[in-house]
Amino acid sequence: MSTLKIGTTVKLSKPYLGIVGTIIAYYAVKDQYLVRFGVSQQLYFKPDELIVWKS
């Protein structure tokens, strides 16, 4: 079972190494998560491209 869900804080993969964002939506048809980072930036990522961020 995936630990990814809306509201989870994640680290992004290459080429966005070091960037932390928050999952804000899930697109089931393509199995992609919409991640917001920064004030107005957001992109879709596959589950294997995201790492759950632990403070």
All heavy atoms as atom14 arrays in JSON, in Angstrom:
{
  "sequence": "MSTLKIGTTVKLSKPYLGIVGTIIAYYAVKDQYLVRFGVSQQLYFKPDELIVWKS",
  "atom14_mask": [
    [1, 1, 1, 1, 1, 1, 1, 1, 0, 0, 0, 0, 0, 0],
    [1, 1, 1, 1, 1, 1, 0, 0, 0, 0, 0, 0, 0, 0],
    [1, 1, 1, 1, 1, 1, 1, 0, 0, 0, 0, 0, 0, 0],
    [1, 1, 1, 1, 1, 1, 1, 1, 0, 0, 0, 0, 0, 0],
    [1, 1, 1, 1, 1, 1, 1, 1, 1, 0, 0, 0, 0, 0],
    [1, 1, 1, 1, 1, 1, 1, 1, 0, 0, 0, 0, 0, 0],
    [1, 1, 1, 1, 0, 0, 0, 0, 0, 0, 0, 0, 0, 0],
    [1, 1, 1, 1, 1, 1, 1, 0, 0, 0, 0, 0, 0, 0],
    [1, 1, 1, 1, 1, 1, 1, 0, 0, 0, 0, 0, 0, 0],
    [1, 1, 1, 1, 1, 1, 1, 0, 0, 0, 0, 0, 0, 0],
    [1, 1, 1, 1, 1, 1, 1, 1, 1, 0, 0, 0, 0, 0],
    [1, 1, 1, 1, 1, 1, 1, 1, 0, 0, 0, 0, 0, 0],
    [1, 1, 1, 1, 1, 1, 0, 0, 0, 0, 0, 0, 0, 0],
    [1, 1, 1, 1, 1, 1, 1, 1, 1, 0, 0, 0, 0, 0],
    [1, 1, 1, 1, 1, 1, 1, 0, 0, 0, 0, 0, 0, 0],
    [1, 1, 1, 1, 1, 1, 1, 1, 1, 1, 1, 1, 0, 0],
    [1, 1, 1, 1, 1, 1, 1, 1, 0, 0, 0, 0, 0, 0],
    [1, 1, 1, 1, 0, 0, 0, 0, 0, 0, 0, 0, 0, 0],
    [1, 1, 1, 1, 1, 1, 1, 1, 0, 0, 0, 0, 0, 0],
    [1, 1, 1, 1, 1, 1, 1, 0, 0, 0, 0, 0, 0, 0],
    [1, 1, 1, 1, 0, 0, 0, 0, 0, 0, 0, 0, 0, 0],
    [1, 1, 1, 1, 1, 1, 1, 0, 0, 0, 0, 0, 0, 0],
    [1, 1, 1, 1, 1, 1, 1, 1, 0, 0, 0, 0, 0, 0],
    [1, 1, 1, 1, 1, 1, 1, 1, 0, 0, 0, 0, 0, 0],
    [1, 1, 1, 1, 1, 0, 0, 0, 0, 0, 0, 0, 0, 0],
    [1, 1, 1, 1, 1, 1, 1, 1, 1, 1, 1, 1, 0, 0],
    [1, 1, 1, 1, 1, 1, 1, 1, 1, 1, 1, 1, 0, 0],
    [1, 1, 1, 1, 1, 0, 0, 0, 0, 0, 0, 0, 0, 0],
    [1, 1, 1, 1, 1, 1, 1, 0, 0, 0, 0, 0, 0, 0],
    [1, 1, 1, 1, 1, 1, 1, 1, 1, 0, 0, 0, 0, 0],
    [1, 1, 1, 1, 1, 1, 1, 1, 0, 0, 0, 0, 0, 0],
    [1, 1, 1, 1, 1, 1, 1, 1, 1, 0, 0, 0, 0, 0],
    [1, 1, 1, 1, 1, 1, 1, 1, 1, 1, 1, 1, 0, 0],
    [1, 1, 1, 1, 1, 1, 1, 1, 0, 0, 0, 0, 0, 0],
    [1, 1, 1, 1, 1, 1, 1, 0, 0, 0, 0, 0, 0, 0],
    [1, 1, 1, 1, 1, 1, 1, 1, 1, 1, 1, 0, 0, 0],
    [1, 1, 1, 1, 1, 1, 1, 1, 1, 1, 1, 0, 0, 0],
    [1, 1, 1, 1, 0, 0, 0, 0, 0, 0, 0, 0, 0, 0],
    [1, 1, 1, 1, 1, 1, 1, 0, 0, 0, 0, 0, 0, 0],
    [1, 1, 1, 1, 1, 1, 0, 0, 0, 0, 0, 0, 0, 0],
    [1, 1, 1, 1, 1, 1, 1, 1, 1, 0, 0, 0, 0, 0],
    [1, 1, 1, 1, 1, 1, 1, 1, 1, 0, 0, 0, 0, 0],
    [1, 1, 1, 1, 1, 1, 1, 1, 0, 0, 0, 0, 0, 0],
    [1, 1, 1, 1, 1, 1, 1, 1, 1, 1, 1, 1, 0, 0],
    [1, 1, 1, 1, 1, 1, 1, 1, 1, 1, 1, 0, 0, 0],
    [1, 1, 1, 1, 1, 1, 1, 1, 1, 0, 0, 0, 0, 0],
    [1, 1, 1, 1, 1, 1, 1, 0, 0, 0, 0, 0, 0, 0],
    [1, 1, 1, 1, 1, 1, 1, 1, 0, 0, 0, 0, 0, 0],
    [1, 1, 1, 1, 1, 1, 1, 1, 1, 0, 0, 0, 0, 0],
    [1, 1, 1, 1, 1, 1, 1, 1, 0, 0, 0, 0, 0, 0],
    [1, 1, 1, 1, 1, 1, 1, 1, 0, 0, 0, 0, 0, 0],
    [1, 1, 1, 1, 1, 1, 1, 0, 0, 0, 0, 0, 0, 0],
    [1, 1, 1, 1, 1, 1, 1, 1, 1, 1, 1, 1, 1, 1],
    [1, 1, 1, 1, 1, 1, 1, 1, 1, 0, 0, 0, 0, 0],
    [1, 1, 1, 1, 1, 1, 0, 0, 0, 0, 0, 0, 0, 0]
  ],
  "atom14_positions": [
    [[0.85, -1.18, 0.0], [0.0, 0.0, 0.0], [0.88, 1.23, 0.0], [1.84, 1.35, 0.74], [-0.91, -0.01, 1.23], [-1.84, 1.16, 1.28], [-3.0, 0.92, 2.63], [-3.79, 2.49, 2.58], [0.0, 0.0, 0.0], [0.0, 0.0, 0.0], [0.0, 0.0, 0.0], [0.0, 0.0, 0.0], [0.0, 0.0, 0.0], [0.0, 0.0, 0.0]],
    [[0.55, 2.18, -0.85], [1.33, 3.4, -0.98], [1.1, 4.34, 0.2], [-0.01, 4.46, 0.7], [0.95, 4.11, -2.28], [1.65, 5.31, -2.39], [0.0, 0.0, 0.0], [0.0, 0.0, 0.0], [0.0, 0.0, 0.0], [0.0, 0.0, 0.0], [0.0, 0.0, 0.0], [0.0, 0.0, 0.0], [0.0, 0.0, 0.0], [0.0, 0.0, 0.0]],
    [[2.17, 5.0, 0.62], [2.05, 6.0, 1.69], [1.77, 7.37, 1.11], [1.63, 8.32, 1.85], [3.35, 6.05, 2.52], [4.43, 6.37, 1.65], [3.61, 4.74, 3.22], [0.0, 0.0, 0.0], [0.0, 0.0, 0.0], [0.0, 0.0, 0.0], [0.0, 0.0, 0.0], [0.0, 0.0, 0.0], [0.0, 0.0, 0.0], [0.0, 0.0, 0.0]],
    [[1.7, 7.46, -0.21], [1.43, 8.74, -0.85], [-0.06, 9.03, -0.84], [-0.87, 8.18, -1.23], [1.95, 8.72, -2.3], [3.45, 8.53, -2.47], [3.79, 8.38, -3.95], [4.21, 9.68, -1.86], [0.0, 0.0, 0.0], [0.0, 0.0, 0.0], [0.0, 0.0, 0.0], [0.0, 0.0, 0.0], [0.0, 0.0, 0.0], [0.0, 0.0, 0.0]],
    [[-0.41, 10.22, -0.39], [-1.79, 10.67, -0.4], [-1.8, 12.18, -0.4], [-0.77, 12.83, -0.18], [-2.56, 10.1, 0.8], [-1.98, 10.5, 2.13], [-2.71, 9.83, 3.27], [-2.05, 10.24, 4.58], [-2.65, 9.61, 5.73], [0.0, 0.0, 0.0], [0.0, 0.0, 0.0], [0.0, 0.0, 0.0], [0.0, 0.0, 0.0], [0.0, 0.0, 0.0]],
    [[-2.93, 12.76, -0.65], [-3.05, 14.22, -0.67], [-2.64, 14.76, 0.7], [-3.06, 14.26, 1.73], [-4.47, 14.65, -1.05], [-4.75, 14.23, -2.49], [-4.65, 16.15, -0.87], [-6.15, 14.46, -2.96], [0.0, 0.0, 0.0], [0.0, 0.0, 0.0], [0.0, 0.0, 0.0], [0.0, 0.0, 0.0], [0.0, 0.0, 0.0], [0.0, 0.0, 0.0]],
    [[-1.78, 15.78, 0.67], [-1.28, 16.39, 1.89], [0.09, 15.89, 2.33], [0.73, 16.47, 3.19], [0.0, 0.0, 0.0], [0.0, 0.0, 0.0], [0.0, 0.0, 0.0], [0.0, 0.0, 0.0], [0.0, 0.0, 0.0], [0.0, 0.0, 0.0], [0.0, 0.0, 0.0], [0.0, 0.0, 0.0], [0.0, 0.0, 0.0], [0.0, 0.0, 0.0]],
    [[0.58, 14.79, 1.71], [1.89, 14.24, 2.05], [3.0, 15.16, 1.52], [2.93, 15.62, 0.38], [2.07, 12.84, 1.45], [1.05, 11.98, 1.94], [3.43, 12.25, 1.77], [0.0, 0.0, 0.0], [0.0, 0.0, 0.0], [0.0, 0.0, 0.0], [0.0, 0.0, 0.0], [0.0, 0.0, 0.0], [0.0, 0.0, 0.0], [0.0, 0.0, 0.0]],
    [[4.0, 15.41, 2.34], [5.16, 16.19, 1.92], [6.18, 15.24, 1.31], [6.48, 14.2, 1.89], [5.78, 16.94, 3.12], [4.76, 17.76, 3.7], [6.94, 17.81, 2.69], [0.0, 0.0, 0.0], [0.0, 0.0, 0.0], [0.0, 0.0, 0.0], [0.0, 0.0, 0.0], [0.0, 0.0, 0.0], [0.0, 0.0, 0.0], [0.0, 0.0, 0.0]],
    [[6.66, 15.6, 0.11], [7.56, 14.71, -0.63], [8.78, 15.46, -1.14], [8.75, 16.67, -1.33], [6.83, 14.07, -1.83], [5.76, 13.1, -1.38], [6.26, 15.12, -2.76], [0.0, 0.0, 0.0], [0.0, 0.0, 0.0], [0.0, 0.0, 0.0], [0.0, 0.0, 0.0], [0.0, 0.0, 0.0], [0.0, 0.0, 0.0], [0.0, 0.0, 0.0]],
    [[9.87, 14.7, -1.33], [11.05, 15.22, -2.02], [10.91, 14.83, -3.48], [10.45, 13.73, -3.8], [12.33, 14.62, -1.45], [12.66, 15.12, -0.06], [14.08, 14.79, 0.36], [14.33, 13.3, 0.44], [15.65, 12.97, 0.99], [0.0, 0.0, 0.0], [0.0, 0.0, 0.0], [0.0, 0.0, 0.0], [0.0, 0.0, 0.0], [0.0, 0.0, 0.0]],
    [[11.34, 15.72, -4.36], [11.23, 15.47, -5.78], [12.5, 14.81, -6.31], [13.57, 14.93, -5.72], [10.97, 16.78, -6.52], [9.77, 17.59, -6.03], [9.63, 18.86, -6.84], [8.5, 16.78, -6.08], [0.0, 0.0, 0.0], [0.0, 0.0, 0.0], [0.0, 0.0, 0.0], [0.0, 0.0, 0.0], [0.0, 0.0, 0.0], [0.0, 0.0, 0.0]],
    [[12.36, 14.13, -7.44], [13.49, 13.45, -8.06], [14.2, 14.38, -9.05], [13.82, 15.53, -9.22], [12.99, 12.2, -8.77], [12.06, 12.56, -9.78], [0.0, 0.0, 0.0], [0.0, 0.0, 0.0], [0.0, 0.0, 0.0], [0.0, 0.0, 0.0], [0.0, 0.0, 0.0], [0.0, 0.0, 0.0], [0.0, 0.0, 0.0], [0.0, 0.0, 0.0]],
    [[15.22, 13.83, -9.73], [15.95, 14.61, -10.73], [14.98, 15.12, -11.77], [14.03, 14.41, -12.11], [17.0, 13.75, -11.42], [18.15, 13.39, -10.54], [19.16, 12.58, -11.31], [20.32, 12.19, -10.42], [21.31, 11.39, -11.09], [0.0, 0.0, 0.0], [0.0, 0.0, 0.0], [0.0, 0.0, 0.0], [0.0, 0.0, 0.0], [0.0, 0.0, 0.0]],
    [[15.12, 16.27, -12.29], [16.17, 17.27, -12.07], [15.84, 18.25, -10.94], [16.4, 19.33, -10.88], [16.22, 17.99, -13.41], [14.8, 18.0, -13.86], [14.24, 16.66, -13.39], [0.0, 0.0, 0.0], [0.0, 0.0, 0.0], [0.0, 0.0, 0.0], [0.0, 0.0, 0.0], [0.0, 0.0, 0.0], [0.0, 0.0, 0.0], [0.0, 0.0, 0.0]],
    [[14.93, 17.86, -10.06], [14.48, 18.76, -9.0], [15.04, 18.38, -7.64], [14.4, 18.6, -6.61], [12.95, 18.75, -8.92], [12.28, 19.07, -10.23], [11.77, 18.07, -11.04], [12.18, 20.38, -10.67], [11.17, 18.35, -12.26], [11.57, 20.68, -11.88], [11.07, 19.67, -12.67], [10.48, 19.96, -13.87], [0.0, 0.0, 0.0], [0.0, 0.0, 0.0]],
    [[16.22, 17.78, -7.6], [16.81, 17.34, -6.34], [16.89, 18.48, -5.33], [17.27, 19.6, -5.68], [18.21, 16.77, -6.56], [18.27, 15.42, -7.27], [19.71, 15.0, -7.5], [17.53, 14.36, -6.49], [0.0, 0.0, 0.0], [0.0, 0.0, 0.0], [0.0, 0.0, 0.0], [0.0, 0.0, 0.0], [0.0, 0.0, 0.0], [0.0, 0.0, 0.0]],
    [[16.53, 18.2, -4.1], [16.56, 19.21, -3.05], [15.28, 20.0, -2.9], [15.12, 20.77, -1.96], [0.0, 0.0, 0.0], [0.0, 0.0, 0.0], [0.0, 0.0, 0.0], [0.0, 0.0, 0.0], [0.0, 0.0, 0.0], [0.0, 0.0, 0.0], [0.0, 0.0, 0.0], [0.0, 0.0, 0.0], [0.0, 0.0, 0.0], [0.0, 0.0, 0.0]],
    [[14.34, 19.8, -3.81], [13.06, 20.52, -3.74], [12.05, 19.67, -2.98], [11.92, 18.47, -3.2], [12.51, 20.82, -5.15], [13.53, 21.6, -5.98], [11.18, 21.54, -5.08], [13.83, 22.98, -5.47], [0.0, 0.0, 0.0], [0.0, 0.0, 0.0], [0.0, 0.0, 0.0], [0.0, 0.0, 0.0], [0.0, 0.0, 0.0], [0.0, 0.0, 0.0]],
    [[11.33, 20.31, -2.07], [10.29, 19.64, -1.28], [8.95, 20.25, -1.68], [8.83, 21.46, -1.84], [10.55, 19.83, 0.22], [9.42, 19.23, 1.04], [11.88, 19.19, 0.62], [0.0, 0.0, 0.0], [0.0, 0.0, 0.0], [0.0, 0.0, 0.0], [0.0, 0.0, 0.0], [0.0, 0.0, 0.0], [0.0, 0.0, 0.0], [0.0, 0.0, 0.0]],
    [[7.96, 19.4, -1.85], [6.63, 19.87, -2.22], [5.55, 19.08, -1.49], [5.84, 18.18, -0.71], [0.0, 0.0, 0.0], [0.0, 0.0, 0.0], [0.0, 0.0, 0.0], [0.0, 0.0, 0.0], [0.0, 0.0, 0.0], [0.0, 0.0, 0.0], [0.0, 0.0, 0.0], [0.0, 0.0, 0.0], [0.0, 0.0, 0.0], [0.0, 0.0, 0.0]],
    [[4.31, 19.43, -1.77], [3.15, 18.79, -1.15], [2.23, 18.24, -2.22], [1.91, 18.95, -3.19], [2.38, 19.8, -0.28], [3.27, 20.36, 0.68], [1.21, 19.14, 0.44], [0.0, 0.0, 0.0], [0.0, 0.0, 0.0], [0.0, 0.0, 0.0], [0.0, 0.0, 0.0], [0.0, 0.0, 0.0], [0.0, 0.0, 0.0], [0.0, 0.0, 0.0]],
    [[1.8, 17.0, -2.04], [0.84, 16.4, -2.97], [-0.5, 17.1, -2.78], [-1.02, 17.17, -1.67], [0.7, 14.89, -2.73], [2.02, 14.19, -3.03], [-0.44, 14.31, -3.57], [2.04, 12.71, -2.7], [0.0, 0.0, 0.0], [0.0, 0.0, 0.0], [0.0, 0.0, 0.0], [0.0, 0.0, 0.0], [0.0, 0.0, 0.0], [0.0, 0.0, 0.0]],
    [[-1.05, 17.6, -3.89], [-2.33, 18.31, -3.79], [-3.46, 17.61, -4.56], [-4.63, 17.98, -4.39], [-2.22, 19.78, -4.24], [-1.75, 19.88, -5.69], [-1.28, 20.54, -3.32], [-1.85, 21.29, -6.26], [0.0, 0.0, 0.0], [0.0, 0.0, 0.0], [0.0, 0.0, 0.0], [0.0, 0.0, 0.0], [0.0, 0.0, 0.0], [0.0, 0.0, 0.0]],
    [[-3.11, 16.62, -5.4], [-4.15, 15.9, -6.15], [-3.57, 14.6, -6.69], [-2.35, 14.43, -6.77], [-4.68, 16.76, -7.29], [0.0, 0.0, 0.0], [0.0, 0.0, 0.0], [0.0, 0.0, 0.0], [0.0, 0.0, 0.0], [0.0, 0.0, 0.0], [0.0, 0.0, 0.0], [0.0, 0.0, 0.0], [0.0, 0.0, 0.0], [0.0, 0.0, 0.0]],
    [[-4.47, 13.68, -7.06], [-4.08, 12.42, -7.67], [-4.88, 12.23, -8.95], [-6.11, 12.37, -8.96], [-4.34, 11.26, -6.71], [-4.03, 9.91, -7.31], [-2.74, 9.56, -7.66], [-5.05, 8.99, -7.54], [-2.45, 8.33, -8.22], [-4.78, 7.75, -8.09], [-3.47, 7.43, -8.43], [-3.19, 6.21, -8.99], [0.0, 0.0, 0.0], [0.0, 0.0, 0.0]],
    [[-4.2, 11.92, -10.05], [-4.82, 11.69, -11.34], [-4.77, 10.19, -11.62], [-3.77, 9.66, -12.09], [-4.08, 12.49, -12.41], [-4.69, 12.47, -13.78], [-6.06, 12.44, -13.98], [-3.88, 12.51, -14.91], [-6.61, 12.44, -15.24], [-4.41, 12.5, -16.18], [-5.77, 12.46, -16.34], [-6.32, 12.46, -17.61], [0.0, 0.0, 0.0], [0.0, 0.0, 0.0]],
    [[-5.85, 9.49, -11.3], [-5.89, 8.03, -11.34], [-5.7, 7.46, -12.75], [-5.08, 6.42, -12.91], [-7.19, 7.53, -10.74], [0.0, 0.0, 0.0], [0.0, 0.0, 0.0], [0.0, 0.0, 0.0], [0.0, 0.0, 0.0], [0.0, 0.0, 0.0], [0.0, 0.0, 0.0], [0.0, 0.0, 0.0], [0.0, 0.0, 0.0], [0.0, 0.0, 0.0]],
    [[-6.22, 8.13, -13.75], [-6.13, 7.61, -15.12], [-4.67, 7.41, -15.54], [-4.33, 6.42, -16.18], [-6.84, 8.58, -16.11], [-6.63, 8.13, -17.54], [-8.32, 8.67, -15.78], [0.0, 0.0, 0.0], [0.0, 0.0, 0.0], [0.0, 0.0, 0.0], [0.0, 0.0, 0.0], [0.0, 0.0, 0.0], [0.0, 0.0, 0.0], [0.0, 0.0, 0.0]],
    [[-3.8, 8.34, -15.15], [-2.38, 8.24, -15.51], [-1.51, 7.82, -14.33], [-0.29, 7.75, -14.47], [-1.88, 9.58, -16.05], [-2.48, 9.93, -17.39], [-1.81, 11.13, -17.99], [-2.33, 11.39, -19.38], [-1.61, 12.49, -20.03], [0.0, 0.0, 0.0], [0.0, 0.0, 0.0], [0.0, 0.0, 0.0], [0.0, 0.0, 0.0], [0.0, 0.0, 0.0]],
    [[-2.12, 7.56, -13.18], [-1.39, 7.19, -11.96], [-0.28, 8.22, -11.67], [0.89, 7.87, -11.53], [-0.8, 5.79, -12.06], [-0.21, 5.32, -10.72], [-0.74, 5.73, -9.67], [0.78, 4.57, -10.74], [0.0, 0.0, 0.0], [0.0, 0.0, 0.0], [0.0, 0.0, 0.0], [0.0, 0.0, 0.0], [0.0, 0.0, 0.0], [0.0, 0.0, 0.0]],
    [[-0.69, 9.49, -11.59], [0.25, 10.56, -11.31], [-0.28, 11.44, -10.18], [-1.49, 11.61, -10.03], [0.47, 11.44, -12.55], [1.17, 10.73, -13.67], [1.39, 11.63, -14.86], [0.63, 12.55, -15.11], [2.42, 11.33, -15.63], [0.0, 0.0, 0.0], [0.0, 0.0, 0.0], [0.0, 0.0, 0.0], [0.0, 0.0, 0.0], [0.0, 0.0, 0.0]],
    [[0.68, 12.0, -9.41], [0.36, 12.91, -8.33], [0.73, 14.33, -8.73], [1.81, 14.55, -9.29], [1.14, 12.53, -7.07], [0.69, 11.23, -6.47], [1.3, 10.03, -6.82], [-0.34, 11.19, -5.54], [0.89, 8.83, -6.28], [-0.76, 9.99, -4.99], [-0.14, 8.81, -5.36], [-0.55, 7.63, -4.82], [0.0, 0.0, 0.0], [0.0, 0.0, 0.0]],
    [[-0.16, 15.27, -8.44], [0.14, 16.68, -8.68], [0.8, 17.22, -7.42], [0.23, 17.16, -6.33], [-1.14, 17.45, -8.98], [-0.98, 18.93, -9.3], [-0.09, 19.14, -10.54], [-2.34, 19.57, -9.53], [0.0, 0.0, 0.0], [0.0, 0.0, 0.0], [0.0, 0.0, 0.0], [0.0, 0.0, 0.0], [0.0, 0.0, 0.0], [0.0, 0.0, 0.0]],
    [[2.03, 17.72, -7.58], [2.81, 18.21, -6.45], [3.02, 19.71, -6.6], [3.44, 20.18, -7.66], [4.18, 17.5, -6.38], [5.02, 18.06, -5.23], [3.99, 16.0, -6.22], [0.0, 0.0, 0.0], [0.0, 0.0, 0.0], [0.0, 0.0, 0.0], [0.0, 0.0, 0.0], [0.0, 0.0, 0.0], [0.0, 0.0, 0.0], [0.0, 0.0, 0.0]],
    [[2.7, 20.45, -5.55], [2.92, 21.89, -5.54], [4.19, 22.19, -4.77], [4.39, 21.7, -3.66], [1.75, 22.63, -4.91], [2.0, 24.15, -4.87], [0.79, 24.91, -4.43], [-0.19, 24.85, -5.52], [-1.5, 24.98, -5.34], [-1.99, 25.17, -4.13], [-2.32, 24.93, -6.36], [0.0, 0.0, 0.0], [0.0, 0.0, 0.0], [0.0, 0.0, 0.0]],
    [[5.04, 23.01, -5.36], [6.25, 23.48, -4.7], [6.39, 24.95, -5.07], [6.14, 25.35, -6.2], [7.48, 22.66, -5.1], [7.66, 22.47, -6.58], [8.53, 23.28, -7.27], [6.95, 21.51, -7.26], [8.7, 23.12, -8.65], [7.11, 21.34, -8.63], [7.98, 22.15, -9.32], [0.0, 0.0, 0.0], [0.0, 0.0, 0.0], [0.0, 0.0, 0.0]],
    [[6.74, 25.75, -4.09], [6.73, 27.19, -4.33], [5.31, 27.72, -4.28], [4.36, 27.0, -3.97], [0.0, 0.0, 0.0], [0.0, 0.0, 0.0], [0.0, 0.0, 0.0], [0.0, 0.0, 0.0], [0.0, 0.0, 0.0], [0.0, 0.0, 0.0], [0.0, 0.0, 0.0], [0.0, 0.0, 0.0], [0.0, 0.0, 0.0], [0.0, 0.0, 0.0]],
    [[5.17, 28.98, -4.6], [3.86, 29.63, -4.51], [2.95, 29.27, -5.67], [1.77, 29.03, -5.5], [4.03, 31.17, -4.43], [2.69, 31.87, -4.43], [4.83, 31.55, -3.2], [0.0, 0.0, 0.0], [0.0, 0.0, 0.0], [0.0, 0.0, 0.0], [0.0, 0.0, 0.0], [0.0, 0.0, 0.0], [0.0, 0.0, 0.0], [0.0, 0.0, 0.0]],
    [[3.52, 29.2, -6.87], [2.66, 28.99, -8.04], [3.16, 27.89, -8.97], [2.73, 27.81, -10.11], [2.56, 30.3, -8.83], [3.83, 30.69, -9.29], [0.0, 0.0, 0.0], [0.0, 0.0, 0.0], [0.0, 0.0, 0.0], [0.0, 0.0, 0.0], [0.0, 0.0, 0.0], [0.0, 0.0, 0.0], [0.0, 0.0, 0.0], [0.0, 0.0, 0.0]],
    [[4.05, 27.03, -8.5], [4.57, 25.96, -9.35], [4.0, 24.62, -8.93], [3.96, 24.3, -7.74], [6.09, 25.91, -9.27], [6.76, 27.15, -9.82], [8.25, 27.09, -9.64], [8.73, 26.76, -8.56], [8.99, 27.41, -10.69], [0.0, 0.0, 0.0], [0.0, 0.0, 0.0], [0.0, 0.0, 0.0], [0.0, 0.0, 0.0], [0.0, 0.0, 0.0]],
    [[3.59, 23.84, -9.92], [3.1, 22.5, -9.65], [3.3, 21.65, -10.89], [3.17, 22.13, -12.01], [1.65, 22.5, -9.19], [0.69, 23.21, -10.12], [-0.67, 23.43, -9.48], [-0.76, 23.7, -8.3], [-1.71, 23.33, -10.27], [0.0, 0.0, 0.0], [0.0, 0.0, 0.0], [0.0, 0.0, 0.0], [0.0, 0.0, 0.0], [0.0, 0.0, 0.0]],
    [[3.63, 20.38, -10.67], [3.87, 19.42, -11.75], [3.34, 18.06, -11.36], [3.22, 17.74, -10.17], [5.37, 19.3, -12.04], [6.08, 20.51, -12.62], [7.59, 20.28, -12.6], [5.62, 20.77, -14.04], [0.0, 0.0, 0.0], [0.0, 0.0, 0.0], [0.0, 0.0, 0.0], [0.0, 0.0, 0.0], [0.0, 0.0, 0.0], [0.0, 0.0, 0.0]],
    [[3.07, 17.22, -12.38], [2.66, 15.84, -12.14], [3.88, 14.94, -12.08], [4.83, 15.1, -12.85], [1.74, 15.36, -13.26], [0.33, 15.84, -13.14], [-0.11, 16.94, -13.84], [-0.57, 15.19, -12.29], [-1.42, 17.39, -13.73], [-1.88, 15.62, -12.17], [-2.29, 16.73, -12.89], [-3.58, 17.16, -12.76], [0.0, 0.0, 0.0], [0.0, 0.0, 0.0]],
    [[3.86, 13.95, -11.16], [4.93, 12.98, -11.0], [4.34, 11.59, -10.83], [3.3, 11.43, -10.21], [5.79, 13.3, -9.77], [6.58, 14.57, -9.88], [6.04, 15.77, -9.44], [7.85, 14.57, -10.42], [6.75, 16.95, -9.55], [8.58, 15.74, -10.52], [8.03, 16.94, -10.08], [0.0, 0.0, 0.0], [0.0, 0.0, 0.0], [0.0, 0.0, 0.0]],
    [[5.05, 10.58, -11.34], [4.71, 9.19, -11.09], [5.1, 8.85, -9.65], [6.02, 9.45, -9.09], [5.45, 8.26, -12.06], [5.01, 8.38, -13.49], [3.75, 7.61, -13.67], [3.4, 7.46, -15.13], [2.16, 6.73, -15.29], [0.0, 0.0, 0.0], [0.0, 0.0, 0.0], [0.0, 0.0, 0.0], [0.0, 0.0, 0.0], [0.0, 0.0, 0.0]],
    [[4.46, 7.85, -9.03], [4.77, 7.5, -7.64], [6.24, 7.15, -7.41], [6.8, 7.5, -6.37], [3.89, 6.27, -7.37], [2.77, 6.38, -8.34], [3.35, 7.06, -9.55], [0.0, 0.0, 0.0], [0.0, 0.0, 0.0], [0.0, 0.0, 0.0], [0.0, 0.0, 0.0], [0.0, 0.0, 0.0], [0.0, 0.0, 0.0], [0.0, 0.0, 0.0]],
    [[6.89, 6.52, -8.39], [8.3, 6.14, -8.2], [9.26, 7.33, -8.31], [10.46, 7.19, -8.07], [8.7, 5.03, -9.16], [8.59, 5.43, -10.62], [7.96, 6.47, -10.93], [9.12, 4.7, -11.46], [0.0, 0.0, 0.0], [0.0, 0.0, 0.0], [0.0, 0.0, 0.0], [0.0, 0.0, 0.0], [0.0, 0.0, 0.0], [0.0, 0.0, 0.0]],
    [[8.75, 8.5, -8.65], [9.58, 9.7, -8.74], [9.53, 10.53, -7.45], [10.18, 11.56, -7.37], [9.11, 10.58, -9.91], [9.22, 9.92, -11.25], [8.66, 10.76, -12.37], [7.55, 11.29, -12.22], [9.34, 10.87, -13.4], [0.0, 0.0, 0.0], [0.0, 0.0, 0.0], [0.0, 0.0, 0.0], [0.0, 0.0, 0.0], [0.0, 0.0, 0.0]],
    [[8.75, 10.07, -6.48], [8.58, 10.83, -5.24], [9.09, 10.05, -4.03], [8.95, 8.83, -3.97], [7.09, 11.16, -5.04], [6.45, 11.99, -6.14], [4.94, 12.06, -5.93], [7.05, 13.38, -6.2], [0.0, 0.0, 0.0], [0.0, 0.0, 0.0], [0.0, 0.0, 0.0], [0.0, 0.0, 0.0], [0.0, 0.0, 0.0], [0.0, 0.0, 0.0]],
    [[9.65, 10.78, -3.08], [10.12, 10.18, -1.83], [9.44, 10.91, -0.69], [9.48, 12.15, -0.64], [11.65, 10.35, -1.69], [12.36, 9.68, -2.86], [12.13, 9.78, -0.36], [13.82, 10.07, -3.01], [0.0, 0.0, 0.0], [0.0, 0.0, 0.0], [0.0, 0.0, 0.0], [0.0, 0.0, 0.0], [0.0, 0.0, 0.0], [0.0, 0.0, 0.0]],
    [[8.81, 10.18, 0.21], [8.15, 10.8, 1.35], [9.19, 11.52, 2.18], [10.22, 10.95, 2.54], [7.38, 9.76, 2.21], [6.81, 10.41, 3.46], [6.28, 9.11, 1.39], [0.0, 0.0, 0.0], [0.0, 0.0, 0.0], [0.0, 0.0, 0.0], [0.0, 0.0, 0.0], [0.0, 0.0, 0.0], [0.0, 0.0, 0.0], [0.0, 0.0, 0.0]],
    [[8.96, 12.78, 2.47], [9.9, 13.61, 3.21], [9.64, 13.48, 4.7], [8.51, 13.59, 5.15], [9.76, 15.07, 2.78], [10.78, 15.98, 3.38], [12.09, 16.03, 3.06], [10.57, 16.95, 4.39], [12.71, 17.01, 3.81], [11.8, 17.58, 4.65], [9.46, 17.36, 5.12], [11.94, 18.58, 5.57], [9.6, 18.36, 6.05], [10.84, 18.96, 6.27]],
    [[10.71, 13.24, 5.44], [10.6, 13.13, 6.89], [11.5, 14.19, 7.49], [12.68, 14.25, 7.18], [11.03, 11.75, 7.36], [10.13, 10.66, 6.83], [10.57, 9.29, 7.24], [9.64, 8.28, 6.61], [10.1, 6.94, 6.7], [0.0, 0.0, 0.0], [0.0, 0.0, 0.0], [0.0, 0.0, 0.0], [0.0, 0.0, 0.0], [0.0, 0.0, 0.0]],
    [[10.94, 15.02, 8.36], [11.72, 16.11, 8.95], [12.65, 15.62, 10.04], [12.55, 14.56, 10.57], [10.81, 17.16, 9.53], [9.93, 16.6, 10.47], [0.0, 0.0, 0.0], [0.0, 0.0, 0.0], [0.0, 0.0, 0.0], [0.0, 0.0, 0.0], [0.0, 0.0, 0.0], [0.0, 0.0, 0.0], [0.0, 0.0, 0.0], [0.0, 0.0, 0.0]]
  ]
}
